[in-house]
Amino acid sequence: MVPPLTFRFIDGTEVRRLGYGAMRLTGQPGNFGPYEAWDDGKKVLQRALELGINFIDTARAYGPGWNERLIGETLHPYPQGLFIATKGGVVKKTATERYLDGSPEGLRRDCEESLKNLRLDCIDLYQLHWVDPGVPLSESVLGLAQLQQEGKIRLIGLSNITVKQLEEVRSIARIASVQNRYSVGERQGEPMVAYCAREGIAFVPYGPLGADPMKPGAPLASAEGALADIGRKLGATATQVALSWLLHRAPNILPIPGTTSIAHLEENVEAAKLDLEPDQLHRLDDGVGG
């Protein structure tokens, strides 16, 4: 059976599960500075909407700010139903130098800059990018809750966190999403996937195809044989099978593959149409990355 194509957040907002992660539309190396092929980046974003994608993920740290500005310049005024998620709490000084600021004051500064960059009055989903070890997580979440009360953000999300941390702050604010690394080749996040599925929290896996600019190698390599074999049987690519596995894995998983190529973007979208058989899912579930 083809997996469900949409997901409803805790406030009832419905999005298509296969989204677009815009991080790569920034300067390189280190996702620093504006995207050099600015007009081409605009074409990728426009094509994403034409293909039916209505969930776009970015962050103030991408650029910093340049990725959000590209989205705002390209897609504003936003069509009805477009859902934009961004993140704060990371201050990037150069391509290799950054520090964390999860203080309520820092998150307010980042949020207000993101509102300007994205040309929004209220951000659909605002996420703490990384937990700041110098600030109690409860204080960071209280800061996000205050921004929510002021109408600057609609939903609160957390990124790069543990199940224990999530449990500790759910009494402070309603947490709508978790964004952690996860893919068919990197399965350390299984406990979080299970927890979020049980609690109705969106799980947004970044690096859904294993790409990580901070780490060399190919995390999907352990699954490469199985993905290729299944792809041949379905007339699909290995990356399409990897994305389809995520969509089959749990109904609350919202993959956000990123690309700078329209052809690759179109290929990714087709992954949502794949129907993985139980034996194929079993092979991927138990045969790799476990």
C-alpha positions in Angstrom: 0.0 0.0 0.0 1.2 3.5 -0.9 1.8 5.3 2.5 -0.3 8.3 3.5 0.8 11.4 1.6 -0.3 14.0 4.2 0.2 14.7 7.9 -1.8 16.9 10.4 0.2 18.8 12.9 -1.2 19.2 16.5 -3.1 22.3 15.5 -4.8 20.6 12.6 -2.6 22.1 9.9 -2.2 19.5 7.1 0.9 19.3 4.9 2.2 16.9 2.3 4.7 14.6 4.0 7.4 14.9 1.4 8.8 18.4 1.9 11.9 20.3 0.7 14.9 21.1 2.8 16.3 24.4 1.5 19.7 24.3 3.2 21.7 23.6 0.1 20.6 26.8 -1.5 23.3 28.7 0.3 27.0 29.6 -0.3 29.6 26.9 -0.1 31.5 25.7 1.8 29.8 25.6 5.1 26.4 26.9 3.9 27.8 30.4 4.4 26.9 33.4 2.3 24.3 33.7 -0.5 23.7 31.0 -3.0 25.9 31.8 -6.0 23.3 30.7 -8.6 20.6 32.8 -7.0 18.2 32.8 -10.0 18.6 29.0 -10.4 17.8 28.6 -6.7 14.6 30.6 -7.3 13.7 28.2 -10.1 14.1 25.2 -7.8 11.9 26.7 -5.1 9.2 27.6 -7.7 9.3 24.1 -9.1 8.9 22.6 -5.7 5.6 24.4 -5.3 4.5 23.4 -8.8 5.1 19.8 -7.9 2.8 20.1 -4.9 5.4 20.5 -2.1 3.9 22.7 0.6 6.4 22.1 3.5 9.7 24.0 3.2 12.3 23.8 5.9 15.1 26.4 6.4 17.0 28.0 9.3 18.5 31.4 10.1 21.9 29.8 10.3 21.8 28.9 6.6 23.7 31.8 5.1 23.1 33.1 7.8 19.8 34.6 6.8 20.5 34.3 3.0 18.5 31.1 2.6 15.5 32.6 4.3 15.8 35.7 2.1 15.9 33.6 -1.0 12.7 31.9 0.0 11.0 35.2 0.9 12.1 36.9 -2.4 11.0 34.0 -4.5 7.7 32.8 -3.0 6.2 35.9 -1.2 3.4 36.6 -1.4 2.9 33.0 -0.3 0.2 30.8 -1.7 -2.5 29.6 0.7 -1.4 26.3 2.3 2.3 26.8 2.1 3.9 25.8 5.4 7.4 27.3 6.3 9.5 26.0 9.1 12.7 27.7 10.2 15.1 27.5 13.2 17.0 29.7 15.6 19.6 29.4 18.3 22.7 29.1 16.1 24.9 32.1 15.5 27.2 31.5 12.5 30.2 33.9 12.1 32.1 32.2 9.3 31.8 29.0 7.3 33.5 27.2 10.1 32.9 29.3 13.2 29.6 29.2 15.0 28.2 29.2 18.6 24.9 28.4 20.2 22.6 30.9 21.8 19.5 29.3 23.1 18.7 32.1 25.5 15.2 33.6 25.3 16.8 36.9 24.2 18.8 35.1 21.5 15.9 33.2 20.2 13.8 36.4 20.1 16.5 38.1 18.1 16.8 35.2 15.7 13.0 34.9 15.3 12.5 38.5 14.5 15.3 38.4 11.9 13.7 35.3 10.4 10.3 37.1 10.2 11.9 39.9 8.3 13.9 37.6 6.0 10.9 35.5 5.2 8.5 38.5 5.0 6.2 36.9 7.5 4.1 38.2 10.4 4.0 34.7 12.0 6.2 31.7 11.3 4.3 28.4 10.9 6.9 26.2 12.7 9.8 27.7 14.7 12.4 25.2 16.0 15.3 25.4 18.4 18.2 24.4 16.1 20.5 22.9 18.8 20.3 22.7 22.5 22.6 25.3 24.1 24.5 23.6 26.9 24.9 27.0 28.6 21.1 27.5 28.8 18.7 25.1 30.5 16.4 23.7 27.8 13.4 24.7 29.9 14.4 28.4 29.5 14.8 28.0 25.8 11.3 26.5 25.5 9.9 29.1 27.7 11.3 31.7 25.4 9.7 30.0 22.4 6.4 29.8 24.3 6.5 33.5 24.9 7.1 34.1 21.2 4.1 31.9 20.5 1.9 33.8 22.9 2.9 37.0 21.1 1.8 35.6 17.8 5.2 35.5 16.2 5.3 31.8 15.8 2.4 29.3 15.5 4.0 25.9 16.4 7.1 25.0 18.4 9.7 22.4 17.3 12.9 21.1 18.7 15.9 19.8 16.8 18.9 17.6 17.7 17.4 16.5 21.0 16.9 13.3 23.0 13.7 11.6 24.1 14.6 12.5 27.7 15.0 16.2 26.8 11.7 16.1 24.9 9.9 14.6 27.8 11.3 17.1 30.3 9.9 20.1 28.4 6.5 18.9 27.1 4.8 20.2 30.2 6.1 23.8 29.4 4.8 24.0 25.8 3.1 21.8 23.2 5.9 20.5 21.0 4.8 20.0 17.4 7.9 18.5 15.9 11.3 17.0 16.3 14.0 17.3 13.7 16.9 14.8 14.1 19.2 12.9 11.8 17.7 9.7 10.5 17.7 7.6 7.4 17.6 4.0 6.3 21.4 3.9 6.9 21.4 5.8 10.2 19.0 4.3 12.6 20.2 5.6 16.0 17.0 7.7 16.1 14.6 4.8 16.4 13.6 5.5 20.0 12.7 9.1 19.0 10.8 7.9 15.9 8.7 5.5 18.1 8.1 8.1 20.8 6.9 10.8 18.3 4.7 8.4 16.4 3.0 7.4 19.7 2.5 11.0 20.8 1.4 12.4 17.4 4.5 14.6 17.1 5.9 15.2 13.6 9.3 13.7 13.1 11.3 15.5 10.5 14.4 13.5 9.5 17.3 15.6 8.2 19.9 13.9 6.1 17.2 11.5 4.8 19.5 10.4 2.1 22.5 10.2 4.4 24.2 13.4 3.2 26.2 15.2 5.9 28.7 18.0 4.9 30.4 17.7 8.3 31.2 13.9 7.9 32.9 12.2 4.9 31.6 8.9 3.6 28.1 7.7 2.6 25.9 6.6 5.5 23.5 4.9 3.0 26.4 2.7 1.8 25.3 -0.1 4.3 21.9 -0.2 2.5 23.1 0.4 -1.0 22.7 -3.2 -2.2 19.2 -3.6 -0.8 18.1 -0.2 -2.1 19.4 -0.9 -5.6 17.9 -4.4 -5.7 14.5 -3.1 -4.7 14.7 -0.1 -7.0 15.4 -2.4 -10.0 12.3 -4.4 -9.2 10.2 -1.2 -8.9 11.7 0.7 -11.8 13.0 3.3 -9.3 16.3 4.7 -8.1 18.0 3.7 -4.8 17.4 7.2 -3.4 13.7 7.0 -4.2 13.5 3.7 -2.3 15.3 5.3 0.6 12.8 8.1 0.7 9.8 5.7 0.3 11.1 3.7 3.2 10.9 6.7 5.4 7.3 7.4 4.3 6.4 3.8 5.0 8.3 3.7 8.3 5.8 5.8 10.3 2.9 8.1 9.3 4.3 11.1 11.2 7.7 11.1 9.4 8.1 14.1 7.1 11.3 13.8 5.0 12.9 17.0 3.7 15.4 16.0 1.0 17.3 18.9 -0.3 18.8 19.5 -3.8 19.9 22.2 -6.1 18.7 20.3 -9.2 15.2 20.4 -10.6 15.7 17.0 -12.1 16.7 15.6 -8.7 13.8 17.4 -7.1 11.3 15.8 -9.5 12.9 12.4 -8.9 12.4 12.9 -5.1 8.8 13.8 -5.4 8.1 10.6 -7.4 9.3 8.6 -4.4 6.0 9.3 -2.7 4.2 7.1 -5.3 6.2 4.0 -4.6 4.5 1.0 -2.9 7.0 -1.1 -1.0 5.9 -4.7 -0.4 6.1 -6.2 3.1 9.1 -8.3 2.3 11.0 -5.3 0.9 10.2 -3.3 4.0 11.3 -6.2 6.1 14.6 -6.4 4.3 15.3 -2.7 4.8 14.0 -2.7 8.4 16.1 -5.6 9.6 18.8 -6.1 7.0 20.6 -2.7 7.2 21.4 0.0 9.7 19.7 -1.9 12.5 
